[in-house]
């Protein structure tokens, strides 16, 4: 039986790429494939799935997940003795978002984006998370005939079936203010400062009538960025309407989704954006900046803006909060987008079909 090795630099729980890897692993295992994982860094709980570098280079197929520079991964593709190397592209964040805050990280992502072009030459097939990611691969030399698009696997079904944190939900809904939510890591490319400026303009026009909540973990690399964000909050006296709960358990996360009136996305760079489809699946309408993969992920009939105009976003929020029919339409279209494009069984079926198509060549 042919051996398929999924290669990823780091395998940890709660990580979007890690989720994608482990769901692929279990799906292929259940389909009867001989499947292992090669990771340079991994949590102990994944040790039973991980193979050695020597075993990985002898695999018939390598399925390589690329989202950051990985020297050993490139070495694996160069030494691989099999005939099929599939590049799963999650996107590498452009360097301009990090230069000011972390020269070291900026260097890593820069060489990671340069590495993408070399990995393309070493790969035989390509699988992009989104049309946006596919266009990057094609512009760097990938063959359009060998490039497919498939959204990353996710845990939205677990979020849907999870019990919400009742105490948290009661707390979030007992006040009269609507909640405006975003979920994502606290990093510059996701636009924390833009999020705060929208809150500022909303307050200027309409008063402190809404809470702005950002859920997601911090990264010590960006302390200077967090100081800037907090400075904007302090200067504009917004501490009482803006909160950062951090990284939270799934039951609590569901409570935040269920208690929120709008999911506000002002991220300047997303290779896909799993929280967008989480929000849609749970009935939260999207108001978003149409950058990178955001518009494609959100789908048709969501409230998207091409430019960063804080006043316009603020007014859009107020209009949506006061127009029940429009909100319900956005919610309906969002659920339709999730159910037709990103529901678990659809992704599984498409993934198996794509992989079988590669193996039959």
N, C-alpha and C positions, 0 to 999 in steps of 0.2 A: 504494500500500500504506500502511495506517495506521502512523503512527509511535508507538511506545510508549517512554516515557522512565521509567527507574527513577531515583528521586531519593533521595539519601542525603547527610547532611551531610559525612561523612568516610569515605573508602574506603581501607582499609589491609589488608594481609595478616595472617592470624592472628586477625582479629576476627570474632566470631560473626555480627554483622550484615553485615559485609563478605563473609563466606562465603555468606550467604544471598543477597546481591545478585548476586555473581558466578555462582553456580550458576543462579539465575533467568535471568540474562543469557544464559548459554551454552545453557540449555535452550530458551529462546524463540528464540534465534538458530538453533539446530538444527531447530526447528519451522518455520523459514522466515519468522519475523516480522522486521519492521524495528524494531530495538531499539537504544537508546542509554542512556547513564548520565549523569545530572547530579549532580556532587558539588562542593561548595565547596572541600574539601580532599582531596587524594588523593596517593598515592605515584606516582612517575614511571612505574612499570611499568603503571599503569592509564590512562595518558594517551590511548592509542589508542581507548579505549572512551567517553571523556567528551565530552559536547557542551556548548555554551554555554548560558547562561541564556536568551538570545533564542530559540535553537532549542527549548529545553525548553518554553517557554510556548506554542509553536505546535504541540506534539505533540497527537495525537488522544487519547492516554491518558497520564496521569501515575500512576505506581505509587510512592507516597511511603512511605519507611521512617522510622518515628518511634520514637526511643528516647531523645531528648534535645532540649532547646530548640534550635531552628534558625530564626533570623529570616528568612534568605533563602529557606528552604524554604516558610515561610508566605506570603511574598511571591509565590513561584512559583505556589502554589495560587490565590492571589487573582487573579493576572494570567493564569492558564491559559486559553487560548482553546478548548480541546477540551471535550467533554461528559462525559468519564469521569475521575474522580480516585479512585483506590483507596488507602485508608490502611492500610498494613501496620504493625500495632502490636506492638512488641516490649516495651513497658512502660517507664515512667520510674520509677526508684527513688524511693520516698517520702522526703521531706526529713528526717525524724527520724533517719535513719541517719547523716547527715552534719553536722548542726548543730554538734555538739560539736567536730568535728575540722577542718571546713573551711567557714566561713560563706560563702565565695565559691561553692563547689560546691553548698552547700545552696540558695543563691539560684538557681543555674542549674537545678537539678532542680525547684525549686518553680515557677519560671516555665515550665518544661517541662511540668509536670503541668497548669498552667493553660492552656498552649497546646493541650493535647490537646483540650479542649472546643471551642476555636476551629477546630482542624483538622477535627474531626468535622462542624462546620457547613459547612466548605468542601469536604468529600468526598462522593462519590456512593455509594461502596461501601467495605466494611471487611473486612480479613483479619487475624485475630488469631493469635498464636503458640500460644495455649492457651485453654482454657475460662476460666481465671482472667483473662487479658487481655481476652477477649471480654466478660466480665461488667463489667469496668471501662469498656469502650467503651459498653456498653448503659446503664450507670448515668449516663454523661455525655451521653447523648442520641442515640447511634447507633441506627438502626433494626434490630430483630432480623431482619427479612426480608432486609436487605442485608448482614448480618454473617456471615461464614464463619470457620471455624477450620481452620488448617493449621500444623502444626509447622514450625519453620524448617529449611531445608536445612542439611546438615552434612557433615562429612568422616569419618564413622564408617567408611564402606567403605574409605577410605584407611588408616585406623588398623588395621582388621582385616587388610588385605593387606600392611601394612608389615612389614619385617623388624625384629624386636626387637633392641635393643642387647644382644648376648650377654654382654659383660663386665659391664654394669650388671645384667642379669638374674641372673647368677651371684653377684654381690656381694649383691644383695637377697635371694637365696634361701639363701645359705650359712649364715646364722644360724638359730637355733632359734625366734626370736621371730616371730610373725605380723605382717604389716603392715596397718595401718588407714589407708586412703587417702581424701583428698579432692582434687579438682581444681577450681580456680577462682581468679579474681583475689583478691588479698589486700585486701579491702575490708570495711568494717564490716557491711554488710547480709548478707554471706555467713557471718558468725558465727565468725571466727577465735577470739575469746575463748571462745565456747561450746565449740569444738573442744578448746581447751586445758583447759578445766574438766572435760570428759569424760575426757580423759587423766589429769587429776589424780585424779578419783574412781576410775577404773579402777585406777590405781596403788595408791590407798589400800585398795581391796578385795582386789586380786589380785596386787599387786607389779608390778614393771617387766617384765611378761611380753609386752608388745607394743610395736611401734614405731608412732608416729602421724606420718603424712607428709602435708604440704599442698603441692601443686604449683600454681604460678601466680605471675604477676608482681606486683611491688609498684607502687604509685603514690606519688610524692613528696608528693602532697596529704595523705596519711594518716600522716605521720611520728609524730604524737602517738599515734595508734592503735597503731602498731607498738611504740612505747615501752611502752604499757600492756600489750600482749600479751607482750612480752619480760619485763616486770616480773612477770607471773603465772608465767611459766616459771621465772624465777630464784628467786622466792619459794618455789616448790614443788619446786625441784631436779629439773626435768624436761628439762633440756638434752640428756641422753643418750638420751631416747626420742622427742623431737619434732624434726622436721627440715623445712626449707623449701627444697627444691631450686630454686625459682624457675620461670621459664618455660623449658621444655626442648624439644628437637627431638622429632618424632613417634616416632622409633625408641626413644628413651629413655623417652618417655611410655608406649609400649606395654609396655616392660619393667616399669614401675611397676604398671600395671594387672595384668599377668600374675602378678606376685609378691605381689599383695595379697589378703587374705582377706575384707576387708569394705570397702565404700565408705560412708563416714560423712558424711551430709549434715546439717549443723545451720545451714543458711542460713535466714534469716528472710524473705528476699525474692528470689524467682526468677520471671522472666516465663515461663521454660520450664525451662532447666537441661540443656543438651546433654551435659555430663559424666555425667549420670545414665544416659543411654542408651548412652554410650560404655562405661561400666562394665558395663551389662547385656549389651551385645553381646559383650563379652570375658569374660563369665562371673564377674563379681564381684557378690555379693549386696548389696542396698541396706539400710542402716539409716538412717532419715531422720526429720527433723522435718517434720511434715505442715503446712507453711505455704505460702501463695501457690500457685504452680503445681507444687510439688514432688510432691505426692501424685498429681496427675493425670498428670504426666509418668512417674512410676515405675510407675503402673498397679496392677493387682490383685495381691494376695498378696505384697506386699513388707512389710518390717517398719517400720511408720510409727508415730510418736508425736505426739499433738496438743500436748503441753506440753513446755517445756524443763525437763527433770528429769535432771540430770547423773548421778545415781545410777542411774536407770532405764536410761539409755543405756549406762552402764558395765556393768551386769548383762546387758543384752541382748547386748552384744558378747561377753562371756564365754560366755553360753549358746550363742550361734551358733558360736563357735569350737570348742565341745565337742560340738556336735550335727551330725554329718556329714549325716544324712538331711534335717534341716531346712535346712541350707546348700544342699544339692543341689536341694531343692524351690524355694528362693528363686532360685537360679541358673536353673533351668528356666523358672520363671515370668517372670524378667527377660528371658531370651532370647526367650521367646514374645511379650512385650510389645513388644520392639524389632522382631521380624520381622513382626508383624501390624500395627503402627501406624506405625513410623518407618523402615522399610527404604526405600532410595533410590527404587526403582521405584514404590512406593506413593505417596510424596510427589510424585514427578513426575507421575504419573497424576492425582492429586487436584488438583494445581496447575493443570494444563492444563484439566481439566474446569471448575474454578472460573472461570478466566479466560475460557474460551469461553462460559460461562454469562453472564458480564458483557457480553461483546462482542455477544451475540445479543439483548440487551434493546433 
